[in-house]
Amino acid sequence: MTDQTKDQLADGSYEFLSIFLEGLPFIFLGTLVSGFLGTYLPRGAFEKILPKNNTLAILLSGLLGAIFPVCECAVVPVIRRLVKNGLPVSCALAYMLAAPIFNPVTAISTYKAFNNSYEITISRLTIGYLIAVIIALIAARIAQYFILKESAKADEGHEHNHPRNLNSALNNSLRDLMDVGLYFCIGVVLTAILKTTVIDPTDEFWKNLADNSILGSAGMMILAFVLSLCSTSDAFIAANFANFKYGPKLAFMVFGPMMDAKLVFLYSTVFKWKFIAFLFVAIFILTGAFSLLFEMKILPWWMTSQSEIPLAP
């Protein structure tokens, strides 16, 4: 075994452990919450809370991250259980995609990473919310059997077939952890391999992308997909790409929490692969488009000057 191979194995092992240990607590928390929801939450509970109008229900679901803040790893098992309990898929999608971005923890970390820049913070939260709502509205017009895996569909008429006690809740949590944890591990292994063998952010190729916002945004989204950073910390990485303009940095911070290498496998516990492919393409296009529009100050009224993008302190 050559020294280079040993270095790659060492780097890959380090990346695997860092991503795995960062995401595992949130996976555990998400499956714990999902188990208790599956046991104690009555079927149709969200139908009583959300507006009867489907569009209004989607708009409200996209805002729930402000009340129930979760990262991208924790939200997947939660919405998996909520869908099985009868939450409409469109509402679940709005919450799943928006929550990792549209929440106070992410807002504060973004604000601090960019030297107290409220413009960048509001832009990130706004784009995340808009994309989540648009995709959810599209999904509302697609039949569920094109979206959901059989194992994730609602259990009709079986809400009283299990005891509502702590033991049942913990058993549900354990089953969810085993199901979701397997795909999470596969995703982390793939991410570690990609980070150590395919993409090097310090390479000259990435530096040359900074001069073109379109190519830069696409490149930064690919980078976000591979790096698979947590939404609460990725702003500090984006802020240090000093040569990149406003749009590519926004694209990095919006695309990653919605679609990264490990999330693809987590999504596969809920959605069919064809729908995951649709999600990837739709989020990629919408994120790139909105990021460029915000950079050109076509959409946001709150933008002032973008000549200097603040860096992390």
C-alpha positions, -999 to 999 in steps of 0.1 A, spaced: 0 0 0 15 34 -11 18 64 12 -8 82 -9 -33 54 -5 -27 54 32 -33 91 34 -65 88 14 -77 60 38 -68 81 68 -85 112 54 -116 92 44 -119 76 78 -116 110 94 -143 125 72 -165 95 78 -162 99 116 -166 137 115 -198 136 94 -212 105 112 -206 119 147 -220 153 137 -252 138 122 -259 109 145 -272 129 175 -297 146 152 -307 112 136 -313 98 171 -333 129 182 -354 128 150 -362 91 154 -370 96 191 -394 123 182 -409 103 153 -414 73 176 -434 93 202 -454 110 174 -463 77 159 -475 64 193 -493 94 208 -503 116 179 -539 108 168 -545 103 131 -559 135 115 -544 157 142 -528 180 116 -560 182 97 -575 200 127 -546 224 130 -538 233 94 -562 254 73 -586 235 51 -573 253 20 -544 232 7 -524 262 -5 -527 280 29 -518 247 47 -486 245 26 -477 282 32 -481 276 70 -462 243 69 -432 261 54 -431 284 85 -432 256 111 -394 255 112 -395 288 131 -415 270 159 -400 235 156 -364 241 145 -347 209 133 -317 202 110 -319 183 78 -309 150 93 -335 151 121 -364 163 100 -366 133 76 -376 106 102 -400 131 117 -419 138 85 -417 100 76 -438 93 108 -461 123 102 -469 112 67 -477 77 80 -500 94 106 -519 112 78 -501 145 72 -505 155 35 -473 149 15 -473 184 2 -474 199 37 -447 174 49 -425 185 19 -429 222 27 -418 216 63 -390 191 54 -374 215 29 -379 248 47 -372 238 84 -334 233 82 -331 269 67 -361 288 80 -354 284 117 -339 307 144 -307 287 149 -297 288 112 -307 325 110 -284 334 140 -255 314 126 -258 330 92 -261 365 108 -229 359 128 -210 342 100 -214 372 77 -205 398 103 -241 407 114 -254 410 78 -292 410 80 -294 412 41 -277 378 36 -296 363 65 -331 374 52 -322 364 16 -312 329 27 -343 323 47 -366 338 20 -351 317 -8 -354 285 13 -390 292 22 -399 301 -14 -384 270 -29 -400 247 -2 -434 262 -9 -431 260 -47 -420 224 -47 -448 215 -22 -474 232 -44 -461 211 -74 -462 179 -53 -498 187 -42 -508 181 -79 -490 148 -82 -505 115 -71 -491 101 -39 -482 68 -54 -457 86 -77 -440 102 -46 -441 79 -16 -427 44 -10 -452 18 1 -436 16 35 -441 54 40 -477 56 31 -504 63 58 -516 34 78 -553 36 71 -575 25 100 -547 11 122 -543 39 147 -557 18 176 -538 -14 168 -509 -6 191 -508 5 228 -501 41 235 -474 38 261 -437 45 266 -426 10 256 -445 12 223 -430 47 216 -395 35 222 -400 5 200 -413 27 172 -382 49 177 -359 19 175 -375 7 143 -372 42 128 -336 44 139 -327 11 123 -345 20 90 -331 56 87 -297 48 103 -288 23 76 -293 48 48 -276 75 68 -245 54 71 -245 46 34 -248 83 26 -220 92 50 -197 66 34 -204 80 0 -199 116 12 -165 107 28 -153 91 -4 -163 120 -26 -148 146 -2 -114 128 -2 -111 116 -38 -132 139 -61 -135 174 -49 -109 197 -33 -123 232 -26 -88 247 -26 -81 235 -61 -75 261 -88 -107 250 -106 -129 262 -78 -110 295 -76 -116 301 -113 -154 298 -109 -156 329 -88 -156 352 -118 -188 338 -132 -219 338 -110 -238 312 -131 -210 287 -132 -200 297 -96 -236 290 -83 -236 256 -100 -202 248 -87 -211 259 -51 -242 238 -52 -222 207 -62 -197 215 -35 -226 218 -9 -240 185 -21 -206 167 -16 -196 184 17 -229 176 33 -225 202 60 -251 209 87 -274 239 80 -264 254 114 -227 257 105 -224 259 67 -227 297 66 -192 299 83 -178 279 54 -196 299 27 -184 332 42 -148 322 38 -151 318 0 -138 353 -4 -137 355 -42 -172 343 -48 -200 368 -52 -233 370 -33 -253 346 -55 -230 316 -54 -227 319 -16 -265 319 -13 -267 289 -36 -243 270 -13 -263 278 18 -297 270 3 -290 239 -17 -270 220 9 -296 218 36 -322 207 11 -302 182 -10 -268 167 -2 -252 133 -6 -263 118 28 -298 133 24 -304 115 -8 -303 82 10 -323 95 39 -350 107 15 -351 72 0 -367 60 33 -397 81 24 -398 89 -13 -394 69 -45 -361 74 -64 -378 90 -94 -393 117 -71 -359 122 -54 -344 128 -89 -371 154 -95 -364 170 -62 -327 173 -71 -333 189 -104 -361 212 -92 -341 224 -61 -309 229 -82 -327 250 -108 -348 270 -84 -318 277 -61 -296 288 -89 -323 311 -104 -333 327 -71 -297 332 -60 -289 350 -92 -320 371 -90 -311 381 -55 -276 389 -65 -288 412 -92 -312 428 -67 -342 420 -89 -363 404 -61 -352 416 -27 -362 451 -16 -340 450 16 -307 447 -3 -284 477 0 -249 475 -15 -234 442 -25 -200 455 -35 -184 439 -4 -197 406 9 -187 404 46 -165 375 57 -165 354 88 -147 371 117 
